[in-house]
Amino acid sequence: MAPLVKALQVKFLRKDGEKHIYGGDSVDKDWSIIAIPQGGYTVGLVVEAALALQRHTLHKNIVHVSTHFLRVVTLDPFEVHIQVKFSAKNNTILAAELIQKDKTKLMSHLIFKASPINSNPELTLLPPSPLARQIPLRIHPSAMSLKPIRGVRHHELAHWAEDPSFAESNLAKFKARAPGGEGVIEWGAWVQFIDPSEYIKESTLPFLADTVQNLPVLLPEAMGRLNVGWCPTMVLSVEYKSKLLNDDSISKRTVGIYARSTFMHEGRHDVYAEVWTAPCNVGEGIEVEDWREKQVCLAIGQQVALTLPPGVNERKGREAKL
């Protein structure tokens, strides 16, 4: 089983006119939901290729990636075709396609900037300002225990510790039936890579922004059991909020994730997710009074996802190989 940082590796293959082509021998099977690679992981492959292209330019810092999923990505060799669509003094916009067997599986647009993120501190809202947002998770990771992530092939490679307060809040909202139409279902967890060689980098953040419990799974049992087997992503965008920190007080392989959803229509639902730094690994460290103020939001993910019954994932995986 390969760590995610290794599963995200790509290599330059060739240049074809204005296209810069990167690729790999296979999409890694261990970072899959049953038979289909996790959407955020496949976006990470595109981000990794784009970072390689931009590494020796003035515009090295990724700001945003937006991806539409066209077809099922399979566990096969892949190519990432990248074109520069726009480049000026302060930013570059790239268009990228992940291609397998001559078919485009997903399309992305990426924005890179010349100056580092957070280069204007006077225009940055951070603690101790009372208006600054703090990490929504309130239970320190030292007080929690890890469990394997359910329903994924990488359950031995990444674990999480779910914050029970969000499930309690969701149930309380359902029982109260209070007017006002808040209509927000929330979830949060500490997510940790198990391999000590893992570390958080730009191309792992789409995977983490997609590592959430989807709305259909979070509905209270009192509403009845839904036939939920797979929640594939149709559209995923990730905004990079802060530069990755090289700080001994921040965990290198653990993050806090907060997610919320507001709408679902015939199974199609939205997911908003924040990826935060963690003060330590789960079950380690010592809680200090101001630990929440010291955490930084690394990225925000937003997606549109479907809800499909059990078995569709495996069937799609078989059909895609034909």
N, C-alpha and C positions, 0 to 999 in steps of 0.2 A: 504494500500500500504506500503510495507516494504522498508526501506532504503537499499541501496545496501550493506552496511556493514553487515546488518542482513540477506539479501538474499544470502550472500556468506558463511554463517555459515555451517560448517560440523561437524560431530561427529565421533569419533572412534567407529567402529562396532566390529571388531574381527581381529585376525591374522590367516592366512591360509598358513602354511608353511613359505615361504619367502615373502609372500604377506601381506602387511599392508592394511587393508580395512577400508575406511571411507565412509560416506554417508549422505544422507538427505532424509526427507520425501517427498520432491518435488522440482523440479526446479521451481523457482519463475516465475509466469506468467507475472508479471509486468515489467520484464526486458527482453522483447521480441520485435522482429520485426514482427508485425502483430501476427502470430500464432506460430512462431518459436523463441526460446530463442536466444538472441544475441550471436554471436560466442565468442566474447571476454569475456562475462559474464560466459559462460560455461568453458572457459579456466581458469577463475578466481576461479572456484570451485576446479579445479585440483590443482592450485597453493595454495589455502587455505589448502587443505589436505596435500600437500607436506610440507608446512611450519609447520603444526602441527607435522608431522613426524620428521622433522629436528630440532624442537625447543630445544630439550635437547641433541643435538649433538654438536660437534665442528664446523660443517659446517651449520651454521644457515642462511647465507646470500645468497639469490637467485641471480643468475647472468643472467640466460637465460632460456626460455621455448620455445619449438617448438612443434606445434600441427598440426596433420593431422585430418581433419574431414571426417569420414567414412560414417556415417548415420545421419539423422536428429535427434537432441536431442529433446525430448518431455517434456511436463509439468508433469512429473511423478517422483516417487521415483528414486533415483540414488545411485550408489556406485562408488567410486574411488579406484581402485586397484593399489597399488604402490609397486614396487620392487627396491631394491638397485642393480644397474648394475655394479657400479664401485665406489670404495672409496679408497682414498690415503691420503697423508699428507695434501694436500691443497684443495682438492675438492671431491665432491660426485656427481655421475650421477644417476638419478632416471628415471625409465620408469613407466608411469602411463596410465591407461585406465579408461575412464568414461563409465560405463555399466548401461544399463536400460533393464529390462525384458530379461536378459541373452544375450543381444546383445551389442557388443562394439560399442559405438557411436563416440568416438574420442580417439586418441593415442597421448601421449605427452612424450617428454624427457626434463628433467630439470637438470640444473647444479647449484650446491650450492658450495660456497667457505667458507674457514675457517676464513679468515681475512675480515674485513669490506671493502666494496667498497670504493675507494678513499683513501686507506691506504698509498699510495705512492704519496704524493703531488708533488714531483719533477718530476714525470712522468705524471702529469695531466696538460692539456692545458686549462687554464681559463682566463677570463678577469683579468687584463687589457691588456693581450697579444693581439696584433693586429691580430694574427692568430686564436684566440679563437672564436668559434661560439657563437653568441648571439641569443636570442629568435627571430624568424623571424616575429612575430606579432609586429607591430609598433604603434598600437593604444592602449593607456592605458585603462585597463578595466573600470576605473572611467568615461571614456567618452563614454561608450557604454551602450546599453540596452539589456536585456535578452528577448529571445523569446523561446517558447516551441520547442523542437526538433520534426521535422515532421516525420510522418510515423512510430512512435514507441509507444509501450504501456506505456513506462515510461516518456511520455511527461510532466506529472505533477511532476515528481521526478528529472528530469535533464533538464536544459535549456541551450541554447547557445547564444552567440553574435558573429555572423559571421563577419569577417573582409572583407569589400567590396573591398579593394585594390586588392585582389587576383582575384576576378571575373573581375575587370577592366583590369588587366594584361592579363588574359586569352583571353578576347575579343580583346584586342589590338594585341596580337600575331596572332589571327585568321585573323583580318582585314589587318594586315601588309603583311601577306603571305611572310615574309622575308625568304631568303634562309639560310641555316645553320643547319637545322634539329635539333633544340633544343628540340622540342617535349615534353615539360613539362607542365602539367596542375597542378595548385596549388590551395590550399584551406587552410584557417585558421580560428580559432574561439577560444573564451574563453568559456569553458564548466564548468557549475556550478551545483553542487547538491543543491537542494532546501531545503531539510530537514536540520535544524541546527545541528542535531546529526551526520550527515555524516562527514567523513574525508577520506583523501587519504591514502591508505595503499598498500602494495605490491600486494594483490590479486585484487584490483580495477584497477590497471594499464592496464591489458589486455583489460578490458572493455573500458577504455578511449582510448587506442591505436586503438580500433575498432570503435570509435565514430567519424566517418569522413563522408564527402560527397564523394561518389565513383565517379570515372572518368566519367561514362556515364551520370551522373546527372549534371556534371560540364561543359559539352560541350556547346558552345554557341548556342543559339536558332536558329541562322542563318544556322546551320548545319542540322536543322530539328528536330522534336520531336522523340525521341527514345522511344520504348515500354519498359520502365524500371519500374519494380515493386519491384524487390528484388535483392540484390547483395550478395548472400551467400558466406561465406568464405570457401575456400578449404584448405588452409594452413595459419597458423598465427604463427609468431615467435615474441617474445618480449625480448629485451635485456635491462636489468636493468643498467642504466648508473650511477646513483647517489643514495646515501642513502637518505631516506626521512628525511626532515629537521623539527626539532621542533623549529620553529622560528616565533615569533610574527609578523615579517614583511612579512611572507609568508602566503597566504590564506590556510586554512585547507580543503576547499571543492571546490576550483576553480583551474582549470589548463588552460594553453594555449596549443592548439593543432595546429600543422602545418603539412599538408599532401601534397604529390605530387604523381603523376602517370605519367608514360611515355609510356606504351605500352598497346594496346588493340587489341585482335585478336578474332573475332567472339564472342565478349562480355567478354572474359576472360582477366582480367587486373591486374596490380600490384598496390599496395598501400604502400607507405612509409610514416610513421607517427612519429612525434616527440611529446612527452608529456613533457611540461615544467611547472615549478612552476608559480604561479601568485602572483603579489604583493598585491592584495586585491580582494574582491568579485566584481562582475560587478556592476557598478553604485555607488560604494563606494570608499573611499580612496582619496588620493591626489597624483597627478603625480609629481614625482621629476625627475631631469635631467638624472640621471644615472640608472633609474629603469630597463632598459633592461640588463645592465651589471650584475645586481644582481640576475637575474633569472637563474635557474639551470635546465638542461635537466634531467628528471627522468627516461625516458625510450624511446626506439625506437621500433616501431612495423613495421613489414613487412609482407605483405600478398598477396596471390593469391586469387582473387574473380571472381565469375561468374556474368553474367547479365541475369536475367530471367524475363519474362513478368508478369504483374499483375495476381494474382489468383494462381500462382504456390505455393507461400508460404502457403496459406490457404489449398490448396489441399494436400501438403506434410504434413501439420500438421494433417489433418484428416486421411490420409493414415497411418501415423506413430502410430496412436492410435489403429489401427485394429490389 
